Amino acid sequence: DKYGPFDMAILENGQYNEKWKYIHMTPDETVKAAIDLQAKVFLPVHSGKFTLGHHDWDEPLSKITEIPLGDNMRIITPMIGEKVNMDDSSQQFNHWWEGVE
């Protein structure tokens, strides 16, 4: 409340494990943090690049995009290297991880 709301929150989402709960957030916790920050745009990072956790590489992105967000928040999930136009609030992002082996 003191510093928000934020135009954008970039928060980690991935490589989680119950044993790592003090250093890595689960997708549910990451969304909760974005809501608490009152972020208008939310970019989940730290997922889909390498395997450290015991979940499938695409699980963090699949789970986080299924969690309801606040009414005034949108999630952006660009493919690695995809450009994000911060001035275009209608820019759409595909679930690029679906169907990738």
N, C-alpha and C positions, 0 to 999 in steps of 0.2 A: 504493500500500500504506500509506503514511504517513497519509493522510486518509480513505481509503475504508473500507468500501464506502459508496456513496452511495445514498440512497433514490431519487433521480431525477437524470438527466443531461439537460440541454437542450443539444443540439449542432447546429451548422449542417450542413445537407445540401442543397446546391444551388448553382447558378450556378458550377459547377466547369469547369475547362478545364486541359489539361496545362500551359499557359503560366502558370497561376495556382496551381500546386501548393504554393507557399509561403504562400498566403493563403486558399485554399479547399480543403476536403477533398472527396474523392470519397465516394460512399456506402460503399464498402468501408473507407475510412479512418475514416469516422464511426462505423461499427459497431465497428471495432477500438478506437477511443477509448472508446466506451461500455463495452466489455468490459474494457479496461485500467482504467477508473474503477470497475469492479465495480458498475455501476449496476443497481439492481433494476428501475427503470422508465426507459425511454429515449424522449425526445421529440425527433424530428428537426424542425428549423426551418430557415427561410431557403430554402424551396422552395415552388413552386406559387403564387407571388404576382406575379412579374414575370419578364421574360426578359432576362437579361444574358449567360448562357452560350450556347453553340452547340448545346445539346441541347433536346429538347422540354420544355415546362414541367412535364410530369408524370413525366419520366424519373427524377429523383432519388427520388421517392416510390415509383415502381414498382420501381426497383432495390433500394432499401434494405429494402423489405418482402420481398424474395426471398432476402436474405442470412441465413444461420442465426445466431441469437443464442445467448448462453450459456443454460444450463439454467435459471438462476434470474432471467432477465431477460425483460421483455416490452416491446414497442414500442407506443407509443400514437400514433395518427395522426388526431387530431380534425380535422374540417372547420373551416375558418376560422370562428371565432365559436362553435364547439360547446363546451359545458361539459364539463369533465373532473372527475369525482368521485375525488379522490385517496384516499378511504377505501373505494372499491369496486374491488378488484383484478380483479373479473370483468367490468368494463365493457368492452364490445366496440366497436371502431371499424371502420366499413366502409371499403373502398377507394374513397372518394368521388370520387377523381380519375379512376377508370376510366369511360370513356364520355363524359367531359366534353370538349367540343370547344373 
